[in-house]
Amino acid sequence: MTVDPSTLIEQQKEYYCARAGEYDEWFLRQGRYYQGDEHRARWNAEAGQVYRALAACDPAGRVLELACGTGWWTEQLVPHTGSITAVDASAEVLELNRKRVGDPNVRYVQADIFEWRPDAEYDVVFFGFWLSHVPPERFGEFWALVRSALRPGGRAFFVDSRRTPLSTARDHVLPEEDDVVSVRKLNDGRQFHIVKVFYDPADLQSRLDAMGWRAAVSETAEFFLYGHATRGD
Ligand SMILES: C[S@@+](CC[C@H](N)C(=O)[O-])C[C@H]1O[C@@H](n2cnc3c(N)ncnc32)[C@H](O)[C@@H]1O
């Protein structure tokens, strides 16, 4: 699909602002994302697997959450951490996160990740369903940002989507294997172009290792890819 790449970052931000009030339907498998109760049970079980992997990593200390969204992962992080800095471009989404999580140890920052620079040194950087939205040509730049946010020996943990048509809405079409642009619709029919890159776990792990991280990337049976990477020095 040919779309002017310079507009994609802006379209993604607009899409998530406009989608804020209906975003949770995706994670809860409701509305256009409903694929049956049995499917939802599998989804929830696999999300639970990733929650446990995150807890096992013990994301303690000062945590930076990039693209925090409406708070599904912020609320998982809160019991482990001393403090969280939660960054997202959307004011609408940040407000929903604040309402869900309601914790005074979470500091919210409205910023574009591609422009924002860390204002502290963190023990852990977390990002959920964000890496897939980083344009491929900005992959190295994004990981350099993560590195610059971490103290020596600090860790990144991430979760993202596997390539399956059952993950997205029933009226979305998966792009071709090598196409990184997807068309996304809202409940009212408005359409946006966004970046969506699906990673192979072994390939992602070796790319991170080659950039000096010590990474381990896994996937659940059907829906999620997740991993952690320790900053090498
Ligand atoms: C797929 S959602 C993930 C939200 C959350 N991490 C989760 O797993 O539920 C992507 C998030 O990235 C945010 N976002 C999109 N473009 C951004 C940008 N350039 N800078 C910061 N946040 C951005 C959106 O507002 C949205 O909340």
The ligand as an SDF file (V2000), in Angstrom:
LIG
                    3D

 27 29  0  0  0  0  0  0  0  0999 V2000
   -1.9990    0.1430   20.3820 C   0  0  0  0  0  0  0  0  0  0  0  0
   -2.1180    1.4390   21.5460 S   0  0  0  0  0  0  0  0  0  0  0  0
   -1.3270    0.6810   22.9360 C   0  0  0  0  0  0  0  0  0  0  0  0
   -1.7840    1.2390   24.2480 C   0  0  0  0  0  0  0  0  0  0  0  0
   -1.3510    0.4450   25.4860 C   0  0  0  0  0  0  0  0  0  0  0  0
    0.0740    0.3240   25.5770 N   0  0  0  0  0  0  0  0  0  0  0  0
   -2.0040   -0.9140   25.5090 C   0  0  0  0  0  0  0  0  0  0  0  0
   -1.3160   -1.9190   25.3180 O   0  0  0  0  0  0  0  0  0  0  0  0
   -3.2270   -0.9670   25.7030 O   0  0  0  0  0  0  0  0  0  0  0  0
   -0.9710    2.6040   20.9820 C   0  0  0  0  0  0  0  0  0  0  0  0
   -0.8650    3.8590   21.8340 C   0  0  0  0  0  0  0  0  0  0  0  0
    0.1570    4.6620   21.2710 O   0  0  0  0  0  0  0  0  0  0  0  0
   -0.2290    6.0250   21.3530 C   0  0  0  0  0  0  0  0  0  0  0  0
    0.5100    6.7360   20.3080 N   0  0  0  0  0  0  0  0  0  0  0  0
    0.3340    6.6910   18.9740 C   0  0  0  0  0  0  0  0  0  0  0  0
    1.2770    7.4250   18.3380 N   0  0  0  0  0  0  0  0  0  0  0  0
    2.0560    7.9700   19.3090 C   0  0  0  0  0  0  0  0  0  0  0  0
    3.2040    8.8110   19.3080 C   0  0  0  0  0  0  0  0  0  0  0  0
    3.7420    9.2370   18.1650 N   0  0  0  0  0  0  0  0  0  0  0  0
    3.7370    9.1740   20.4910 N   0  0  0  0  0  0  0  0  0  0  0  0
    3.1910    8.7350   21.6620 C   0  0  0  0  0  0  0  0  0  0  0  0
    2.1270    7.9190   21.7270 N   0  0  0  0  0  0  0  0  0  0  0  0
    1.5680    7.5320   20.5670 C   0  0  0  0  0  0  0  0  0  0  0  0
   -1.7100    6.0060   21.1570 C   0  0  0  0  0  0  0  0  0  0  0  0
   -2.3300    7.1670   21.6780 O   0  0  0  0  0  0  0  0  0  0  0  0
   -2.1070    4.7180   21.8820 C   0  0  0  0  0  0  0  0  0  0  0  0
   -2.4650    4.9810   23.2140 O   0  0  0  0  0  0  0  0  0  0  0  0
  1  2  1  0
  2  3  1  0
  2 10  1  0
  3  4  1  0
  4  5  1  0
  5  6  1  0
  5  7  1  0
  7  8  2  0
  7  9  1  0
 10 11  1  0
 11 12  1  0
 11 26  1  0
 12 13  1  0
 13 14  1  0
 13 24  1  0
 14 15  1  0
 14 23  1  0
 15 16  2  0
 16 17  1  0
 17 18  1  0
 17 23  2  0
 18 19  1  0
 18 20  2  0
 20 21  1  0
 21 22  2  0
 22 23  1  0
 24 25  1  0
 24 26  1  0
 26 27  1  0
M  CHG  2   2   1   9  -1
M  END
$$$$
